[in-house]
């Protein structure tokens, strides 16, 4: 954000930016003070990560106003939980948007750039967990982390996990996504010194209770070094991984 502000000031001084355009940019700080929309444009200065928008439950019109504000300010954009129908409606007005269908995420149409030290690995136990894993993977990439992924490595076939063991210590954070009984993070934690962020998913049969069984298993793991986020919260895991990587000197 500091770079954006300095560039706007420089453009104003050199005549590339009008007084009206500069005022429009500045009036959104520290947040956009609209009656129903108060976007936090100082968050990147405070936390190192811009505000990320939770798209679920928001109308197309609400999302349209949000995208317009982000575009005016020039802030990087990441909107989670958006279905393809709402994205298509937004794309008509904003050609610079990019949709990551598997993750249900909208970003600006740009290449993800790794700006943080450290490297993140996203694991998913089964193909049914992939939607949540992709949310974690795309979020991690666009939050500035070098990120890799390995899917369908659940504990029903331990050979799949063990085949990756030599790689595990090469990462600063591992995000392990699993439904059913949620055993994957415990197994991985027993094989590496890398911190694990566990993501329970709502995938499973009746007694899975919408992911509660996986959540409780992860919280009760006997393996140390596991942090647990909410059910299906792939983004939350990527955010936490980003904060860890930002502290690596």
C-alpha positions in Angstrom: 0.0 0.0 0.0 2.9 2.4 0.8 4.2 1.9 -2.8 0.7 2.6 -4.2 0.4 5.9 -2.2 3.9 7.1 -3.2 3.2 6.3 -6.8 -0.1 8.3 -6.7 1.7 11.3 -5.2 4.4 11.1 -7.8 1.8 10.8 -10.6 0.0 13.9 -9.2 3.3 15.9 -9.1 4.2 15.0 -12.7 0.7 15.7 -14.0 -0.2 12.1 -14.8 -3.0 12.2 -12.1 -5.5 15.0 -11.8 -6.4 16.7 -8.5 -9.9 15.1 -8.8 -8.4 11.6 -9.3 -6.0 12.0 -6.3 -8.9 13.2 -4.1 -11.0 10.2 -5.1 -8.0 7.9 -4.2 -7.4 9.6 -0.8 -11.0 9.8 0.3 -11.0 6.0 0.8 -8.5 6.2 3.6 -8.3 4.7 6.2 -11.5 3.1 5.0 -14.2 3.8 2.4 -16.9 5.5 4.4 -20.0 4.5 2.5 -23.3 3.8 4.3 -23.2 0.1 3.7 -19.6 -0.5 2.7 -16.6 0.3 4.8 -13.6 -1.4 3.2 -10.4 -1.3 5.2 -7.6 0.0 2.9 -5.1 0.5 5.8 -5.1 -3.2 6.6 -2.1 -4.0 4.5 -0.1 -1.3 6.4 -1.1 -2.8 9.7 -1.0 -6.5 8.9 0.9 -6.9 5.7 -2.1 -8.4 4.0 -4.9 -6.4 2.3 -8.5 -6.9 3.3 -9.9 -10.1 1.7 -13.6 -10.2 0.9 -15.8 -13.1 1.9 -18.1 -13.4 -1.1 -20.6 -15.9 0.2 -24.0 -14.2 0.9 -23.1 -11.0 -0.9 -25.3 -9.9 -3.8 -23.9 -9.1 -7.3 -24.6 -5.4 -6.6 -22.7 -5.5 -3.3 -19.7 -7.3 -5.0 -19.9 -4.7 -7.8 -19.5 -1.8 -5.4 -16.6 -3.6 -3.7 -14.7 -4.3 -6.9 -15.2 -0.7 -8.0 -13.7 0.6 -4.7 -10.7 -1.8 -5.0 -10.2 -0.7 -8.6 -10.3 3.0 -7.7 -7.7 2.6 -4.9 -5.5 0.2 -6.9 -5.5 -2.4 -4.2 -4.9 -6.1 -4.8 -8.1 -8.0 -4.8 -9.0 -11.5 -3.4 -12.7 -12.5 -3.0 -13.5 -15.9 -1.7 -16.7 -18.1 -2.0 -18.0 -16.7 -5.3 -20.0 -18.9 -7.7 -19.5 -18.8 -11.4 -22.9 -17.0 -12.0 -22.0 -14.0 -9.9 -18.5 -13.9 -11.4 -20.0 -13.8 -14.9 -22.2 -10.9 -13.9 -19.2 -9.0 -12.5 -17.0 -9.8 -15.6 -19.4 -7.8 -17.8 -18.4 -4.6 -15.9 -14.9 -5.4 -14.9 -12.8 -7.1 -17.5 -9.7 -7.2 -15.3 -11.1 -10.0 -13.0 -9.8 -13.6 -13.0 -11.9 -16.5 -11.7 -10.4 -19.6 -10.1 -13.2 -22.0 -10.5 -12.0 -24.9 -8.4 -11.3 -22.5 -5.5 -14.4 -20.3 -6.1 -12.1 -17.3 -5.8 -11.9 -14.0 -7.7 -8.6 -12.1 -8.1 -7.3 -9.4 -10.3 -6.1 -10.7 -13.6 -2.5 -10.9 -12.6 0.2 -13.5 -12.0 0.6 -14.4 -8.4 4.0 -13.2 -7.1 5.9 -14.8 -4.3 7.1 -11.9 -2.0 7.4 -13.8 1.3 10.3 -16.1 2.3 9.4 -19.6 3.0 7.3 -22.1 1.1 3.9 -23.6 1.7 2.7 -27.1 0.9 -1.0 -27.8 0.6 -2.1 -31.5 1.1 -5.6 -32.9 0.7 -6.6 -36.3 2.0 -9.1 -37.1 -0.8 -10.4 -35.7 -4.1 -13.6 -34.8 -2.2 -11.6 -32.3 -0.1 -10.1 -30.6 -3.2 -12.5 -27.6 -3.2 -11.3 -26.6 0.3 -7.7 -27.4 -0.6 -7.8 -25.3 -3.7 -9.2 -22.4 -1.7 -6.1 -22.7 0.5 -3.8 -23.1 -2.5 -5.0 -20.1 -4.5 -5.3 -17.9 -1.4 -1.7 -18.8 -0.4 -0.4 -18.0 -3.9 -2.1 -14.6 -4.1 -1.2 -13.7 -0.6 2.4 -13.8 -1.8 3.7 -17.3 -0.9 5.6 -19.8 -3.0 3.0 -22.6 -2.8 2.9 -26.2 -4.0 0.2 -28.9 -3.7 -0.2 -32.7 -3.4 -3.7 -34.0 -3.5 -5.4 -37.4 -2.7 -2.8 -38.5 -0.2 -5.1 -39.7 2.6 -4.2 -42.2 5.3 -6.2 -45.0 3.7 -3.0 -45.7 1.8 -0.1 -44.6 4.0 2.3 -45.2 1.2 1.1 -42.1 -0.5 2.0 -39.9 2.6 5.3 -41.7 3.2 6.4 -41.2 -0.3 6.4 -37.4 0.4 8.2 -37.5 3.8 11.6 -36.5 2.4 10.0 -33.3 1.0 8.2 -32.2 4.2 11.1 -30.5 6.0 11.7 -28.3 2.9 8.6 -26.3 3.6 8.0 -23.5 6.2 4.3 -24.5 6.6 2.2 -27.5 5.6 -1.6 -27.1 5.2 -3.3 -30.5 5.6 -6.9 -30.6 4.5 -9.0 -33.6 5.5 -12.6 -34.7 6.1 -13.9 -38.1 7.4 -12.0 -38.8 10.6 -9.4 -36.0 9.9 -6.3 -38.2 10.5 -4.0 -36.7 7.9 -2.6 -33.8 9.9 -1.6 -36.0 12.8 0.2 -38.5 10.5 2.1 -35.7 8.7 3.0 -34.0 12.0 4.6 -37.2 13.1 6.9 -37.2 10.1 8.2 -33.7 10.0 9.4 -30.7 12.1 7.4 -28.3 9.9 4.5 -26.6 11.5 1.1 -28.0 10.4 -2.1 -26.0 9.8 -5.0 -28.5 9.8 -8.2 -27.8 7.9 -11.2 -30.1 8.7 -13.7 -30.4 5.9 -17.4 -31.2 5.9 -16.8 -34.2 3.7 -18.0 -37.5 5.2 -20.9 -39.8 6.0 -23.6 -39.1 8.7 -21.5 -39.3 11.9 -19.0 -36.9 10.4 -21.6 -34.3 11.5 -20.7 -31.8 8.8 -17.0 -31.8 9.6 -17.3 -31.8 13.4 -15.7 -35.2 13.8 -12.6 -34.1 11.7 -12.4 -30.9 13.7 -12.4 -32.6 17.1 -9.9 -35.2 15.9 -7.5 -32.5 14.8 -7.9 -30.5 18.0 -7.3 -33.7 20.0 -4.2 -34.8 18.1 -1.4 -36.3 20.2 1.1 -35.0 17.6 2.6 -31.6 18.5 2.9 -28.6 16.2 -0.6 -28.7 14.8 -2.8 -25.6 14.6 -6.5 -26.0 13.5 -8.7 -23.6 11.7 -12.5 -23.7 11.2 -14.4 -26.3 9.1 -13.8 -25.8 5.3 -11.7 -22.7 6.0 -9.0 -23.1 3.4 -8.5 -19.3 3.2 -8.0 -19.1 7.0 -5.2 -21.6 6.8 -3.5 -19.7 3.9 -3.8 -16.5 5.9 -2.1 -18.0 8.9 0.6 -19.5 6.7 1.2 -16.1 5.2 1.6 -14.5 8.7 4.2 -17.2 9.6 6.1 -16.6 6.4 6.2 -12.9 6.8 8.1 -13.3 10.0 10.9 -15.4 8.4 14.0 -13.2 8.1 
